[in-house]
């Protein structure tokens, strides 16, 4: 499906779906808790459907009524049937660590785009527990022969993906006497780890952190079932807030201004670029403004990069983004795909190992751009299209991964968008 986006002016209020990151974490905690947990406000998308289907296959009871997901956890088992994780990196990695604590063989399968992303540090950590763990990148298959764990201690590489640490932390309460994790290097995207700890705390588990974030201790004893409210998704809001800065006046409701979500950094970026940003306790407003270039480090909010590049293309001057290296290991090589798309629209982009510069001042013309089958890329070019006009985004349906109603949201705010089959 291709999205044809015309030049538009937008105004209105919208509410973004629940956080993908919190939904997946809550689903895993609920599956491991002994009893019934209720998850309200859960995101409905490809990634979250995947995690609920996987925990159900492991023996958790999953049902939904009136928008609330009920998870009956505690009796997990491995039946040898492959669990299809699609492109959900969090689901794939979190389940891998969980599987190490479930007696029997658990097989996880993932899409080729995810199979290309890093996994070895997590495999190495799981093997330290005396668990047989083998990954076949060609088939995207991870096999784990799990066992009941009494006490665990692993040394884990922390500078590749925070999801490796989150995976081990989430599995920790299933160790009878707890789990200790030592990091020889600082963890990247630390706020995602803090999100994991906060979610675990809601399910009755307090993780101790020492040695400046290099030592994590998880107590044994398991999770307690609870009622969990998923907060609004700042990652989904990023593109909508950028839309306001580019072409109108947009208010996004349901956003926690004290959220641990890394993509709250979008507000800081917009302010640095001169946008008018008003942040309330549960609503953020962004108004069309003359944007200016800045220098911004995206290392701790790496998913922000595609929309940040779209904003930079509209800003006056040369915007420099640092800390971009890990964006190459996402659903696509986001550095290359964004650079290629912007160049197709007449924007100069210079790319280096860990930084890139976008020469702004207005896109010179429309054109056809690839999303790289990457939801964040599709969203970025969608909002840029509302400013430029005549932009065609290929594989626009990939937004279903995390924000299935994204194009409907844009339309409701006034963006002129039409679709055709590729």
Number of C-alpha atoms within 10 A of each C-alpha: 13 20 25 22 25 21 18 20 18 22 18 14 15 18 17 23 26 25 25 26 22 25 26 25 25 27 27 27 30 32 28 27 25 17 18 20 25 22 21 19 18 25 26 21 17 19 24 25 15 22 26 23 16 21 24 18 19 23 17 28 21 21 13 12 7 6 12 17 20 20 29 22 27 21 15 20 18 19 14 15 12 18 22 20 25 22 21 23 22 22 28 26 23 24 25 27 25 23 29 28 24 21 17 17 21 25 23 25 22 23 16 16 19 22 22 16 16 15 21 14 17 25 21 17 22 27 15 16 17 14 19 16 23 17 18 11 17 9 12 18 20 23 20 29 20 24 17 14 20 13 16 19 15 17 17 23 22 22 17 18 21 20 25 27 29 23 24 27 25 25 25 30 25 25 19 16 16 20 24 20 21 19 18 12 13 15 21 19 20 21 18 22 21 16 19 26 22 18 22 23 15 17 22 18 22 16 21 13 14 10 9 8 14 16 15 20 19 25 20 18 15 21 25 21 23 19 16 22 16 20 23 26 27 29 26 23 27 25 28 28 27 27 32 27 28 29 22 22 21 23 22 23 18 19 24 19 16 9 15 17 23 21 22 21 18 23 23 14 20 22 16 16 23 18 22 19 20 13 15 12 11 13 17 21 20 25 22 22 19 14 24 22 22 18 14 18 16 25 19 17 23 20 21 23 26 25 27 22 28 28 28 27 30 24 25 17 17 19 23 20 22 17 18 23 18 19 22 15 17 20 21 22 16 25 24 14 20 26 20 16 22 24 15 18 19 16 22 17 21 12 15 11 9 14 17 19 20 27 23 23 17 18 23 11 13 20 17 16 23 20 28 22 19 23 24 29 30 28 27 26 30 31 30 28 29 26 25 23 21 17 25 24 27 23 20 28 22 21 23 17 22 25 28 18 16 24 24 12 17 21 15 15 23 16 25 20 23 13 16 10 8 9
